[in-house]
């Protein structure tokens, strides 16, 4: 994995962290902009879908004998897609669990 790819992944992680963080503005009278949860979830699902499509396309290109596609790049892309899908599945499971817990609360 090249340093450019590592830096891109790190930058994506920093961007997502800053989007998820709840940073207060310096002016207490200013309105706090909160990220839209549904939009964040939708963007995350789309990003996982994009990673899976990219990995699938790279694998198909490698299987077809494309000399510009390296086996190690294909394997890394497949692992990234797998890890991101597993993480999204865990998020979904935790959301369902939280929903069930809230629904079982007595009012």
DAZI-V644205 format. One record per residue. RES is the residue in one letter. SS is DSSP state (a for helix, b for strand, c for the rest). OMEGA is omega in degrees with one decimal (* if undefined). D_FIRST is the distance of its C-alpha to the first C-alpha in Angstrom with 1 decimal. Layout:
res=RES ss=SS omega=OMEGA d_first=D_FIRST
res=RES ss=SS omega=OMEGA d_first=D_FIRST
//
This chain:
res=X ss=c omega=-176.3 d_first=0.0
res=X ss=c omega=-179.2 d_first=3.8
res=X ss=a omega=177.9 d_first=6.7
res=X ss=a omega=179.2 d_first=8.3
res=X ss=a omega=179.0 d_first=6.6
res=X ss=a omega=179.4 d_first=7.1
res=X ss=a omega=177.3 d_first=10.4
res=X ss=a omega=178.9 d_first=11.3
res=X ss=a omega=178.2 d_first=10.9
res=X ss=a omega=179.3 d_first=12.9
res=X ss=a omega=177.0 d_first=15.4
res=X ss=a omega=179.1 d_first=16.0
res=X ss=a omega=178.4 d_first=16.7
res=X ss=a omega=179.5 d_first=19.1
res=X ss=a omega=179.9 d_first=20.7
res=X ss=a omega=178.1 d_first=21.4
res=X ss=a omega=180.0 d_first=22.7
res=X ss=a omega=176.7 d_first=25.0
res=X ss=a omega=-177.4 d_first=26.2
res=X ss=a omega=-178.9 d_first=27.0
res=X ss=c omega=179.0 d_first=28.6
res=X ss=c omega=-176.8 d_first=32.3
res=X ss=c omega=-179.9 d_first=32.9
res=X ss=c omega=177.9 d_first=36.6
res=X ss=c omega=179.4 d_first=37.9
res=X ss=c omega=179.8 d_first=39.8
res=X ss=c omega=-177.5 d_first=42.9
res=X ss=c omega=179.2 d_first=44.4
res=X ss=c omega=-179.5 d_first=46.3
res=X ss=c omega=179.6 d_first=43.3
res=X ss=c omega=180.0 d_first=42.2
res=X ss=c omega=177.7 d_first=39.0
res=X ss=c omega=-180.0 d_first=36.6
res=X ss=c omega=178.0 d_first=35.2
res=X ss=c omega=179.1 d_first=32.3
res=X ss=c omega=-175.2 d_first=33.5
res=X ss=a omega=-178.2 d_first=32.3
res=X ss=a omega=178.6 d_first=32.7
res=X ss=a omega=176.7 d_first=30.7
res=X ss=a omega=179.5 d_first=27.8
res=X ss=a omega=179.1 d_first=28.0
res=X ss=a omega=178.5 d_first=28.2
res=X ss=a omega=179.7 d_first=25.2
res=X ss=a omega=178.9 d_first=23.1
res=X ss=a omega=178.4 d_first=24.3
res=X ss=a omega=178.9 d_first=23.6
res=X ss=a omega=177.0 d_first=20.0
res=X ss=a omega=178.4 d_first=19.6
res=X ss=a omega=179.1 d_first=21.4
res=X ss=a omega=179.3 d_first=19.3
res=X ss=a omega=179.7 d_first=16.1
res=X ss=a omega=178.4 d_first=18.1
res=X ss=a omega=178.7 d_first=19.4
res=X ss=a omega=180.0 d_first=16.2
res=X ss=a omega=179.1 d_first=14.8
res=X ss=a omega=178.6 d_first=18.3
res=X ss=a omega=178.3 d_first=18.4
res=X ss=a omega=179.3 d_first=15.2
res=X ss=a omega=178.3 d_first=16.7
res=X ss=a omega=179.0 d_first=20.0
res=X ss=a omega=179.0 d_first=18.8
res=X ss=a omega=179.5 d_first=17.2
res=X ss=a omega=179.1 d_first=20.5
res=X ss=c omega=177.0 d_first=22.5
res=X ss=c omega=178.4 d_first=21.1
res=X ss=c omega=-176.8 d_first=19.3
res=X ss=c omega=-178.8 d_first=17.9
res=X ss=c omega=-178.7 d_first=15.5
res=X ss=c omega=-178.2 d_first=13.5
res=X ss=c omega=-178.9 d_first=11.2
res=X ss=a omega=-178.9 d_first=11.7
res=X ss=a omega=177.2 d_first=8.3
res=X ss=a omega=178.4 d_first=7.5
res=X ss=a omega=-178.5 d_first=11.0
res=X ss=a omega=178.5 d_first=10.6
res=X ss=a omega=179.3 d_first=7.9
res=X ss=a omega=179.0 d_first=10.2
res=X ss=a omega=179.0 d_first=13.2
res=X ss=a omega=176.6 d_first=12.3
res=X ss=a omega=179.9 d_first=11.8
res=X ss=a omega=-180.0 d_first=15.1
res=X ss=a omega=-179.5 d_first=16.7
res=X ss=a omega=180.0 d_first=16.1
res=X ss=a omega=177.7 d_first=17.3
res=X ss=a omega=177.7 d_first=20.2
res=X ss=a omega=178.4 d_first=21.2
res=X ss=a omega=178.7 d_first=21.2
res=X ss=a omega=177.5 d_first=23.3
res=X ss=a omega=177.9 d_first=25.6
res=X ss=a omega=177.0 d_first=26.1
res=X ss=a omega=178.6 d_first=27.0
res=X ss=a omega=179.8 d_first=29.4
res=X ss=a omega=178.8 d_first=31.0
res=X ss=a omega=177.0 d_first=31.5
res=X ss=a omega=178.4 d_first=33.1
res=X ss=a omega=178.2 d_first=35.4
res=X ss=a omega=178.6 d_first=36.3
res=X ss=a omega=178.4 d_first=37.1
res=X ss=a omega=178.9 d_first=39.1
res=X ss=a omega=-180.0 d_first=41.1
res=X ss=a omega=178.7 d_first=41.8
res=X ss=a omega=-179.3 d_first=43.1
res=X ss=a omega=-179.7 d_first=45.2
res=X ss=c omega=178.5 d_first=46.8
res=X ss=c omega=176.1 d_first=47.9
res=X ss=c omega=-176.5 d_first=51.6
res=X ss=c omega=* d_first=52.8
//
